[in-house]
Amino acid sequence: MPRIVRVGLLQAVTPGPLEPDISDSRKACIQLHLDLLEQASSLGIQVACFRELAFYPWFPASGNEAWKDLAEPVPQGPTTKLLLEKARSLGMILVVPIYETSSSGSLYSTTLVVDQDGELLGSYRKMHVAERPPWFRERSYYRPGNKGYPVFKTSQGNIGVYMGGDLLFPEGARLLGLSSADLVVMPSSWPSGPATATCRKLPSFHACTNSYFVAACNRAGPDPVAGAPVFAGQSQICDPRGTVLAQASREHSQLIWADLDLELARDLREEWAIYRDRRPATYQRLTRPQSLETRLHSFIPG
């Protein structure tokens, strides 16, 4: 029996210029997304997905330590409280990346999953944190996640999260499938440039190789932070066959959506048998850390 869910992506261009008080720039980002969220509600969207570090300019390119002061605890922080209230008032599932400070003071790039009744189901902390200056000085601002790869049982289906640089690593994406994800939300910050074409293929790759829907929400256009890249946009929704069902523009704030039959993900898992026919005993090398030199030698004959 079909299980149709309307999923929307809130692609956003960060408002500029950067305000002298950086907290005002965050407020502008929040307002932009709230406006898009009201539009999503008017279209009957049931699951709304936001970009990576949704309510901030791309501060990992800035080198400015002051951004760390804007990280918030979960669930006590004002941003989390706002999201819980919005989910409840709109009757909408929200999948929203924030900047989190833990009880121990550690900082994380975190995505919250809030059910349509306003219940915080949990969070995912980005696992693969990039350090590729000048655009991606992420390790200066947050550390790799430590909560695994959870799948959240929402009122509409099973939702997982995979973020940004995570998409370059297929292992975690497969774990979400093994936990029966129907939909995986992939907030990201892919820049424009030579790698754009490759990055655009990653959501559909993960969708078809793991038999689930993917909702990949990217940043778009220029960013007011000095030294930040122009982001590639082209947020997309893919079905479990890897077909792109909806895609946004490169440079504009834009809401896109698609109606997804989540039952298709489960049907294709049975039809293609990619989980039944796995051979985990042959994959043990994947869990053994190796240096580059060791990896090279292991492929040299003799």
C-alpha positions as CSV (number, residue, x, y, z in Angstrom):
1,M,0.0,0.0,0.0
2,P,1.5,3.4,-0.9
3,R,2.8,5.7,1.8
4,I,2.9,9.1,0.1
5,V,4.9,11.9,1.9
6,R,5.5,15.4,0.6
7,V,9.1,16.3,1.2
8,G,10.5,19.8,0.7
9,L,14.0,21.3,0.6
10,L,14.6,24.9,1.7
11,Q,17.6,25.9,-0.4
12,A,18.9,29.3,0.8
13,V,21.3,32.0,-0.2
14,T,22.8,33.6,2.9
15,P,21.7,37.2,3.3
16,G,24.5,39.8,3.0
17,P,26.4,41.8,3.8
18,L,27.8,40.4,7.0
19,E,26.5,42.5,9.9
20,P,29.0,44.1,12.4
21,D,27.3,42.1,15.1
22,I,27.5,38.5,13.8
23,S,24.5,37.5,15.9
24,D,22.4,39.8,13.6
25,S,23.6,37.9,10.6
26,R,22.3,34.7,12.3
27,K,19.0,36.4,12.9
28,A,18.7,37.3,9.2
29,C,19.4,33.6,8.3
30,I,16.7,32.4,10.7
31,Q,14.2,34.8,9.3
32,L,14.9,33.8,5.7
33,H,14.3,30.1,6.6
34,L,11.1,30.9,8.6
35,D,9.7,32.6,5.5
36,L,10.5,29.6,3.4
37,L,9.0,27.4,6.1
38,E,5.7,29.3,5.9
39,Q,5.7,28.8,2.1
40,A,6.4,25.1,2.6
41,S,3.4,24.9,5.0
42,S,1.1,26.5,2.4
43,L,2.1,23.8,-0.1
44,G,1.3,21.0,2.3
45,I,4.8,19.9,2.8
46,Q,5.1,17.3,5.6
47,V,8.9,17.0,5.9
48,A,11.0,20.1,5.6
49,C,14.8,19.8,5.2
50,F,17.3,22.6,5.7
51,R,20.9,23.2,4.5
52,E,24.1,22.5,6.6
53,L,24.6,25.0,9.5
54,A,21.3,26.5,8.3
55,F,21.1,29.6,10.4
56,Y,24.7,30.8,9.9
57,P,26.8,32.3,7.1
58,W,29.6,29.9,6.2
59,F,31.8,30.8,9.1
60,P,34.3,27.8,8.7
61,A,36.0,30.0,6.0
62,S,36.3,33.0,8.3
63,G,39.0,32.2,10.9
64,N,36.9,34.2,13.3
65,E,36.7,32.5,16.7
66,A,33.7,34.7,17.7
67,W,31.4,32.4,15.9
68,K,32.0,29.7,18.5
69,D,30.1,31.9,21.0
70,L,26.9,31.4,19.0
71,A,26.8,27.6,19.4
72,E,23.8,26.5,21.5
73,P,23.0,23.6,23.8
74,V,20.3,21.1,22.8
75,P,17.5,21.1,23.8
76,Q,17.8,24.2,26.0
77,G,19.0,26.6,23.4
78,P,16.7,29.2,21.8
79,T,17.0,27.8,18.3
80,T,15.9,24.3,19.4
81,K,13.0,25.8,21.3
82,L,12.0,27.8,18.2
83,L,12.1,24.7,16.0
84,L,10.0,22.6,18.4
85,E,7.4,25.3,18.5
86,K,7.4,25.7,14.7
87,A,7.1,22.0,14.1
88,R,4.1,21.8,16.5
89,S,2.3,24.8,15.1
90,L,2.8,23.8,11.5
91,G,2.3,20.1,12.0
92,M,5.5,19.4,10.1
93,I,8.6,17.2,10.5
94,L,11.7,19.4,10.6
95,V,15.2,18.2,9.8
96,V,17.4,21.2,10.7
97,P,21.2,21.5,11.1
98,I,22.4,23.8,13.9
99,Y,25.7,24.6,15.7
100,E,25.7,22.7,19.0
101,T,27.7,23.0,22.2
102,S,27.5,19.9,24.4
103,S,27.3,19.8,28.2
104,S,31.1,19.2,28.2
105,G,31.7,22.3,26.0
106,S,32.6,20.4,22.9
107,L,31.3,21.9,19.6
108,Y,29.5,19.9,16.8
109,S,27.8,20.5,13.5
110,T,24.5,18.8,14.4
111,T,21.2,18.1,12.7
112,L,18.0,17.9,14.8
113,V,15.0,15.8,13.8
114,V,11.8,17.1,15.2
115,D,8.5,15.3,14.7
116,Q,5.3,17.0,13.6
117,D,4.0,17.2,17.2
118,G,7.0,19.2,18.3
119,E,8.9,16.2,19.9
120,L,12.7,16.3,19.5
121,L,13.4,12.7,18.4
122,G,17.1,13.1,18.5
123,S,20.1,14.5,16.6
124,Y,23.0,13.5,14.4
125,R,26.5,14.9,14.7
126,K,28.4,15.2,11.5
127,M,31.0,12.5,11.4
128,H,33.5,13.5,8.7
129,V,34.7,17.0,9.4
130,A,36.7,18.6,6.6
131,E,40.0,20.5,6.9
132,R,40.6,21.9,3.5
133,P,41.6,25.6,3.8
134,P,40.7,28.2,2.9
135,W,37.1,27.3,2.4
136,F,36.7,24.5,4.9
137,R,38.4,25.1,8.2
138,E,35.8,23.0,9.9
139,R,38.0,21.3,12.5
140,S,38.8,24.7,14.0
141,Y,35.0,25.1,14.8
142,Y,33.7,21.6,15.6
143,R,34.8,18.0,16.1
144,P,33.7,14.8,14.5
145,G,30.5,13.3,15.8
146,N,30.2,10.6,18.4
147,K,26.6,9.5,18.2
148,G,26.8,7.0,15.4
149,Y,24.4,6.9,12.5
150,P,20.9,6.9,14.0
151,V,17.7,6.4,12.1
152,F,14.7,8.2,13.6
153,K,11.2,6.7,13.6
154,T,9.0,9.7,12.7
155,S,5.2,9.9,12.2
156,Q,5.8,9.6,8.5
157,G,8.6,7.1,8.2
158,N,12.2,6.2,9.1
159,I,14.5,9.2,8.6
160,G,18.3,9.2,8.7
161,V,20.8,12.1,8.3
162,Y,24.2,12.3,6.5
163,M,25.9,15.7,6.1
164,G,28.3,17.5,3.8
165,G,31.6,15.7,3.7
166,D,30.0,12.5,5.0
167,L,28.7,12.0,1.4
168,L,32.2,11.1,0.3
169,F,32.2,8.1,2.6
170,P,29.8,5.3,1.6
171,E,30.2,3.3,4.8
172,G,27.9,5.5,6.9
173,A,25.3,5.7,4.2
174,R,25.1,1.9,4.0
175,L,24.7,1.8,7.8
176,L,21.6,4.0,7.5
177,G,20.1,1.5,5.0
178,L,20.9,-1.4,7.3
179,S,18.9,0.5,10.0
180,S,15.9,0.6,7.6
181,A,15.9,4.3,6.6
182,D,13.2,5.2,4.2
183,L,14.5,8.7,3.6
184,V,18.0,10.1,4.2
185,V,18.3,13.8,4.5
186,M,21.7,15.2,3.3
187,P,22.3,18.8,4.3
188,S,25.5,20.1,2.6
189,S,27.7,23.0,1.6
190,W,29.2,22.0,-1.7
191,P,30.9,24.9,-3.5
192,S,30.8,25.8,-7.2
193,G,33.9,24.7,-9.1
194,P,35.5,21.7,-10.8
195,A,34.1,19.2,-8.3
196,T,30.5,20.4,-8.7
197,A,29.5,17.8,-11.3
198,T,30.9,15.0,-9.0
199,C,29.2,16.3,-5.9
200,R,25.9,16.5,-7.8
201,K,26.0,12.8,-8.4
202,L,26.5,11.7,-4.8
203,P,22.9,11.9,-3.6
204,S,21.6,9.7,-6.5
205,F,24.5,7.3,-6.0
206,H,23.6,6.8,-2.3
207,A,19.9,6.5,-3.1
208,C,20.3,3.8,-5.7
209,T,23.0,1.8,-3.9
210,N,21.2,1.8,-0.6
211,S,17.5,1.6,-1.7
212,Y,16.2,4.7,0.0
213,F,15.0,8.2,-0.9
214,V,17.5,11.1,-0.5
215,A,16.7,14.7,0.1
216,A,20.0,16.7,-0.4
217,C,19.7,20.4,0.6
218,N,22.8,22.5,-0.4
219,R,23.8,26.1,0.1
220,A,23.5,28.3,-2.9
221,G,25.1,31.4,-4.3
222,P,27.6,33.8,-2.7
223,D,28.2,34.0,1.0
224,P,29.0,37.3,2.9
225,V,31.9,35.7,4.9
226,A,35.2,37.0,3.5
227,G,37.0,34.1,1.8
228,A,33.9,31.8,1.5
229,P,33.2,30.1,-1.8
230,V,30.2,30.6,-4.0
231,F,28.0,27.6,-3.3
232,A,26.6,25.3,-6.0
233,G,23.0,25.1,-5.0
234,Q,21.2,22.4,-7.1
235,S,19.6,20.8,-4.1
236,Q,17.8,17.6,-5.2
237,I,15.4,14.9,-4.2
238,C,16.2,11.4,-5.5
239,D,14.2,8.2,-5.5
240,P,15.6,4.7,-4.6
241,R,16.4,4.1,-8.2
242,G,18.7,7.2,-8.3
243,T,16.3,9.2,-10.4
244,V,16.3,13.0,-9.6
245,L,12.7,13.9,-8.9
246,A,13.3,17.6,-8.2
247,Q,16.3,19.9,-8.5
248,A,16.8,23.6,-7.5
249,S,18.7,26.3,-9.2
250,R,22.4,27.1,-8.7
251,E,22.1,30.7,-7.3
252,H,18.7,31.4,-5.7
253,S,16.8,30.8,-2.5
254,Q,14.2,28.3,-3.5
255,L,11.7,25.8,-2.2
256,I,11.5,22.5,-4.1
257,W,9.4,19.5,-3.2
258,A,8.3,16.0,-4.3
259,D,5.7,13.5,-3.3
260,L,7.5,10.3,-2.2
261,D,6.0,6.8,-1.9
262,L,8.2,5.6,1.0
263,E,6.9,2.0,0.4
264,L,9.0,2.0,-2.8
265,A,12.2,2.0,-0.7
266,R,11.2,-1.2,1.1
267,D,9.9,-2.8,-2.1
268,L,13.2,-2.3,-3.9
269,R,15.2,-3.7,-1.0
270,E,13.4,-6.9,-1.4
271,E,13.5,-6.9,-5.2
272,W,17.2,-6.1,-5.5
273,A,18.2,-8.0,-2.4
274,I,21.2,-5.7,-1.8
275,Y,21.0,-6.3,2.0
276,R,20.2,-10.0,1.8
277,D,23.1,-10.7,-0.5
278,R,25.8,-8.7,1.3
279,R,29.0,-10.6,2.3
280,P,30.2,-8.8,5.4
281,A,32.9,-11.3,6.1
282,T,34.7,-10.1,3.0
283,Y,34.6,-6.4,4.0
284,Q,36.7,-6.6,7.1
285,R,39.5,-4.5,5.7
286,L,37.1,-1.6,5.7
287,T,37.3,-1.4,9.5
288,R,41.1,-1.5,9.7
289,P,42.8,1.9,9.7
290,Q,45.8,2.0,7.3
291,S,48.4,4.5,6.3
292,L,48.6,5.6,2.7
293,E,51.9,3.7,2.3
294,T,50.3,0.5,3.7
295,R,47.4,0.9,1.3
296,L,49.6,1.3,-1.7
297,H,51.8,-1.6,-0.8
298,S,48.8,-3.9,-0.4
299,F,48.0,-3.4,-4.1
300,I,51.5,-3.9,-5.5
301,P,52.0,-7.5,-6.8
302,G,54.9,-9.6,-5.4
